[in-house]
Amino acid sequence: MKKLFFILFFLTGCNYTGFSEEWKEAFLEECVSDAQEYTSNNQAKAYCNCSLELIMEKYTSDLAASADLILMSEDEVVENFQSCL
């Protein structure tokens, strides 16, 4: 997942604000793929949609979110998105 955010971080422009549809789709695809290792497809989708909502509430852009998410450990991810479990 960190690899995806690293790539997206460099593909977005420095003055960009907001969340592109491409970023949201890529986030959900990668998140669901990772979460399915631990739960069902439906539960993974629900968790990832919830996580995306939290990200969009916390950050002003996909660039800002990517910069922070890249640096998060797995424990930090769980802590930040605990309410989605």
Residue pairs with C-beta under 8 A, 6 or more apart in sequence:
1 30
1 31
1 34
1 69
2 69
2 70
4 26
4 27
4 30
5 66
5 69
5 70
6 66
6 70
8 23
8 26
8 62
8 66
9 63
9 66
9 67
9 70
12 20
12 23
12 61
12 62
12 63
12 66
13 63
14 63
16 61
16 62
16 63
17 60
17 61
18 60
18 61
18 62
19 56
19 61
19 62
19 65
20 62
23 62
23 66
24 52
24 62
27 48
27 52
27 55
28 45
28 48
28 49
28 52
31 44
31 47
31 48
31 51
31 52
32 41
32 44
32 45
32 48
35 43
35 44
35 47
35 48
36 44
38 44
39 47
46 84
47 81
47 84
47 85
50 81
50 83
50 84
51 81
51 84
54 80
54 81
54 83
54 84
55 65
55 69
56 65
58 65
59 65
59 68
69 77
72 80
